[in-house]
């Protein structure tokens, strides 16, 4: 099971590197979308906690 996880992790890393090398513009756009999603989620949690306190 541990070997399978390692192999899957290596495959993901290779895929990410391949995507970055072959299409850096698209990779940058995907990273931006990811950061926007994380930022939006954090903002939502902050608003929820604020409403909980009030």
DOKOL-841991 format. One record per atom (N, C-alpha, C, O): atom name; residue in three letters; x, y, z; residue number from 1. Coordinates in nm, 2 decimals. Example, Ala and Ser with C-alpha at 12.3 -4.5 7.8 and 13.67 -1.06 7.14 Angstrom:
// residues 2
REC site code      u      v      w pos
REC    N  Ala   1.32  -0.57   0.78   1
REC   CA  Ala   1.23  -0.45   0.78   1
REC    C  Ala   1.32  -0.33   0.78   1
REC    O  Ala   1.42  -0.33   0.85   1
REC    N  Ser   1.28  -0.22   0.71   2
REC   CA  Ser   1.37  -0.11   0.71   2
REC    C  Ser   1.29   0.00   0.79   2
REC    O  Ser   1.34   0.11   0.80   2
// end
This chain:
// residues 54
REC site code      u      v      w pos
REC    N  Unk   0.08  -0.12   0.00   1
REC   CA  Unk   0.00   0.00   0.00   1
REC    C  Unk   0.09   0.13   0.00   1
REC    O  Unk   0.06   0.22  -0.07   1
REC    N  Unk   0.19   0.12   0.08   2
REC   CA  Unk   0.28   0.24   0.08   2
REC    C  Unk   0.35   0.26  -0.05   2
REC    O  Unk   0.36   0.38  -0.10   2
REC    N  Unk   0.39   0.15  -0.12   3
REC   CA  Unk   0.45   0.16  -0.25   3
REC    C  Unk   0.35   0.23  -0.35   3
REC    O  Unk   0.39   0.31  -0.44   3
REC    N  Unk   0.23   0.19  -0.34   4
REC   CA  Unk   0.12   0.24  -0.43   4
REC    C  Unk   0.11   0.39  -0.41   4
REC    O  Unk   0.10   0.47  -0.51   4
REC    N  Unk   0.11   0.44  -0.29   5
REC   CA  Unk   0.10   0.58  -0.26   5
REC    C  Unk   0.22   0.66  -0.32   5
REC    O  Unk   0.21   0.77  -0.37   5
REC    N  Unk   0.34   0.60  -0.30   6
REC   CA  Unk   0.46   0.66  -0.35   6
REC    C  Unk   0.46   0.67  -0.50   6
REC    O  Unk   0.49   0.78  -0.56   6
REC    N  Unk   0.41   0.57  -0.57   7
REC   CA  Unk   0.40   0.57  -0.72   7
REC    C  Unk   0.30   0.67  -0.76   7
REC    O  Unk   0.33   0.74  -0.86   7
REC    N  Unk   0.19   0.68  -0.69   8
REC   CA  Unk   0.09   0.78  -0.73   8
REC    C  Unk   0.14   0.92  -0.71   8
REC    O  Unk   0.12   1.00  -0.79   8
REC    N  Unk   0.21   0.94  -0.60   9
REC   CA  Unk   0.27   1.07  -0.58   9
REC    C  Unk   0.37   1.11  -0.68   9
REC    O  Unk   0.37   1.22  -0.73   9
REC    N  Unk   0.45   1.02  -0.72  10
REC   CA  Unk   0.55   1.04  -0.83  10
REC    C  Unk   0.48   1.07  -0.96  10
REC    O  Unk   0.53   1.16  -1.04  10
REC    N  Unk   0.37   1.00  -0.99  11
REC   CA  Unk   0.30   1.03  -1.11  11
REC    C  Unk   0.24   1.17  -1.11  11
REC    O  Unk   0.24   1.23  -1.22  11
REC    N  Unk   0.19   1.21  -1.00  12
REC   CA  Unk   0.13   1.34  -0.99  12
REC    C  Unk   0.24   1.45  -1.01  12
REC    O  Unk   0.21   1.55  -1.08  12
REC    N  Unk   0.35   1.43  -0.95  13
REC   CA  Unk   0.46   1.52  -0.96  13
REC    C  Unk   0.51   1.53  -1.10  13
REC    O  Unk   0.53   1.64  -1.16  13
REC    N  Unk   0.52   1.42  -1.17  14
REC   CA  Unk   0.56   1.42  -1.31  14
REC    C  Unk   0.46   1.49  -1.40  14
REC    O  Unk   0.49   1.57  -1.49  14
REC    N  Unk   0.33   1.47  -1.37  15
REC   CA  Unk   0.23   1.53  -1.45  15
REC    C  Unk   0.23   1.68  -1.43  15
REC    O  Unk   0.22   1.76  -1.52  15
REC    N  Unk   0.25   1.73  -1.31  16
REC   CA  Unk   0.25   1.87  -1.28  16
REC    C  Unk   0.37   1.93  -1.35  16
REC    O  Unk   0.36   2.04  -1.41  16
REC    N  Unk   0.49   1.87  -1.34  17
REC   CA  Unk   0.60   1.92  -1.41  17
REC    C  Unk   0.59   1.93  -1.56  17
REC    O  Unk   0.62   2.02  -1.62  17
REC    N  Unk   0.53   1.82  -1.61  18
REC   CA  Unk   0.50   1.82  -1.76  18
REC    C  Unk   0.41   1.93  -1.80  18
REC    O  Unk   0.43   2.00  -1.90  18
REC    N  Unk   0.30   1.95  -1.72  19
REC   CA  Unk   0.21   2.06  -1.75  19
REC    C  Unk   0.28   2.20  -1.74  19
REC    O  Unk   0.25   2.28  -1.83  19
REC    N  Unk   0.36   2.22  -1.64  20
REC   CA  Unk   0.43   2.35  -1.63  20
REC    C  Unk   0.52   2.37  -1.75  20
REC    O  Unk   0.53   2.48  -1.80  20
REC    N  Unk   0.60   2.27  -1.79  21
REC   CA  Unk   0.70   2.28  -1.89  21
REC    C  Unk   0.63   2.30  -2.03  21
REC    O  Unk   0.67   2.38  -2.11  21
REC    N  Unk   0.52   2.22  -2.06  22
REC   CA  Unk   0.46   2.23  -2.19  22
REC    C  Unk   0.37   2.35  -2.21  22
REC    O  Unk   0.35   2.40  -2.32  22
REC    N  Unk   0.31   2.39  -2.10  23
REC   CA  Unk   0.21   2.50  -2.11  23
REC    C  Unk   0.22   2.59  -1.98  23
REC    O  Unk   0.13   2.58  -1.90  23
REC    N  Unk   0.32   2.68  -1.97  24
REC   CA  Unk   0.34   2.76  -1.85  24
REC    C  Unk   0.22   2.86  -1.83  24
REC    O  Unk   0.19   2.89  -1.72  24
REC    N  Unk   0.16   2.91  -1.94  25
REC   CA  Unk   0.06   3.01  -1.93  25
REC    C  Unk  -0.07   2.94  -1.86  25
REC    O  Unk  -0.13   3.00  -1.77  25
REC    N  Unk  -0.10   2.82  -1.91  26
REC   CA  Unk  -0.22   2.75  -1.85  26
REC    C  Unk  -0.19   2.71  -1.71  26
REC    O  Unk  -0.28   2.72  -1.62  26
REC    N  Unk  -0.07   2.67  -1.68  27
REC   CA  Unk  -0.03   2.63  -1.54  27
REC    C  Unk  -0.04   2.75  -1.45  27
REC    O  Unk  -0.09   2.74  -1.34  27
REC    N  Unk   0.00   2.87  -1.49  28
REC   CA  Unk  -0.01   2.99  -1.41  28
REC    C  Unk  -0.16   3.02  -1.39  28
REC    O  Unk  -0.19   3.06  -1.28  28
REC    N  Unk  -0.24   3.00  -1.49  29
REC   CA  Unk  -0.38   3.03  -1.47  29
REC    C  Unk  -0.45   2.93  -1.37  29
REC    O  Unk  -0.53   2.97  -1.29  29
REC    N  Unk  -0.41   2.81  -1.38  30
REC   CA  Unk  -0.46   2.71  -1.28  30
REC    C  Unk  -0.42   2.74  -1.14  30
REC    O  Unk  -0.50   2.72  -1.05  30
REC    N  Unk  -0.29   2.78  -1.12  31
REC   CA  Unk  -0.24   2.82  -0.99  31
REC    C  Unk  -0.32   2.94  -0.94  31
REC    O  Unk  -0.36   2.94  -0.82  31
REC    N  Unk  -0.35   3.04  -1.02  32
REC   CA  Unk  -0.42   3.15  -0.98  32
REC    C  Unk  -0.56   3.12  -0.94  32
REC    O  Unk  -0.61   3.16  -0.84  32
REC    N  Unk  -0.63   3.03  -1.02  33
REC   CA  Unk  -0.76   2.98  -0.98  33
REC    C  Unk  -0.76   2.91  -0.84  33
REC    O  Unk  -0.85   2.93  -0.76  33
REC    N  Unk  -0.66   2.83  -0.82  34
REC   CA  Unk  -0.64   2.76  -0.69  34
REC    C  Unk  -0.63   2.86  -0.58  34
REC    O  Unk  -0.69   2.84  -0.47  34
REC    N  Unk  -0.54   2.96  -0.59  35
REC   CA  Unk  -0.52   3.05  -0.49  35
REC    C  Unk  -0.65   3.14  -0.46  35
REC    O  Unk  -0.68   3.17  -0.35  35
REC    N  Unk  -0.72   3.17  -0.57  36
REC   CA  Unk  -0.85   3.24  -0.55  36
REC    C  Unk  -0.95   3.16  -0.47  36
REC    O  Unk  -1.02   3.21  -0.39  36
REC    N  Unk  -0.95   3.03  -0.50  37
REC   CA  Unk  -1.04   2.94  -0.43  37
REC    C  Unk  -1.01   2.93  -0.28  37
REC    O  Unk  -1.10   2.94  -0.20  37
REC    N  Unk  -0.88   2.92  -0.25  38
REC   CA  Unk  -0.84   2.91  -0.11  38
REC    C  Unk  -0.87   3.04  -0.04  38
REC    O  Unk  -0.91   3.04   0.07  38
REC    N  Unk  -0.84   3.16  -0.11  39
REC   CA  Unk  -0.87   3.29  -0.05  39
REC    C  Unk  -1.02   3.30  -0.03  39
REC    O  Unk  -1.06   3.35   0.08  39
REC    N  Unk  -1.10   3.26  -0.12  40
REC   CA  Unk  -1.25   3.27  -0.10  40
REC    C  Unk  -1.30   3.18   0.01  40
REC    O  Unk  -1.38   3.23   0.09  40
REC    N  Unk  -1.24   3.06   0.02  41
REC   CA  Unk  -1.28   2.98   0.13  41
REC    C  Unk  -1.24   3.04   0.27  41
REC    O  Unk  -1.31   3.03   0.36  41
REC    N  Unk  -1.12   3.09   0.28  42
REC   CA  Unk  -1.07   3.15   0.40  42
REC    C  Unk  -1.16   3.27   0.44  42
REC    O  Unk  -1.19   3.30   0.55  42
REC    N  Unk  -1.20   3.35   0.34  43
REC   CA  Unk  -1.29   3.46   0.36  43
REC    C  Unk  -1.42   3.42   0.41  43
REC    O  Unk  -1.48   3.48   0.50  43
REC    N  Unk  -1.47   3.31   0.36  44
REC   CA  Unk  -1.60   3.25   0.40  44
REC    C  Unk  -1.60   3.21   0.54  44
REC    O  Unk  -1.69   3.23   0.62  44
REC    N  Unk  -1.49   3.14   0.58  45
REC   CA  Unk  -1.47   3.09   0.72  45
REC    C  Unk  -1.46   3.21   0.81  45
REC    O  Unk  -1.52   3.21   0.92  45
REC    N  Unk  -1.39   3.32   0.77  46
REC   CA  Unk  -1.38   3.44   0.85  46
REC    C  Unk  -1.51   3.50   0.88  46
REC    O  Unk  -1.55   3.54   0.99  46
REC    N  Unk  -1.59   3.51   0.77  47
REC   CA  Unk  -1.73   3.57   0.79  47
REC    C  Unk  -1.82   3.48   0.88  47
REC    O  Unk  -1.89   3.54   0.96  47
REC    N  Unk  -1.80   3.35   0.86  48
REC   CA  Unk  -1.88   3.26   0.95  48
REC    C  Unk  -1.85   3.28   1.09  48
REC    O  Unk  -1.93   3.29   1.18  48
REC    N  Unk  -1.72   3.29   1.12  49
REC   CA  Unk  -1.67   3.30   1.26  49
REC    C  Unk  -1.72   3.44   1.32  49
REC    O  Unk  -1.76   3.45   1.43  49
REC    N  Unk  -1.72   3.54   1.23  50
REC   CA  Unk  -1.76   3.67   1.28  50
REC    C  Unk  -1.91   3.67   1.31  50
REC    O  Unk  -1.95   3.72   1.41  50
REC    N  Unk  -1.99   3.61   1.23  51
REC   CA  Unk  -2.13   3.60   1.26  51
REC    C  Unk  -2.16   3.51   1.38  51
REC    O  Unk  -2.25   3.54   1.45  51
REC    N  Unk  -2.08   3.41   1.40  52
REC   CA  Unk  -2.09   3.32   1.52  52
REC    C  Unk  -2.07   3.40   1.65  52
REC    O  Unk  -2.14   3.38   1.75  52
REC    N  Unk  -1.97   3.49   1.65  53
REC   CA  Unk  -1.94   3.57   1.76  53
REC    C  Unk  -2.04   3.67   1.79  53
REC    O  Unk  -2.07   3.70   1.91  53
REC    N  Unk  -2.10   3.73   1.69  54
REC   CA  Unk  -2.20   3.84   1.71  54
REC    C  Unk  -2.33   3.78   1.77  54
REC    O  Unk  -2.42   3.86   1.79  54
// end
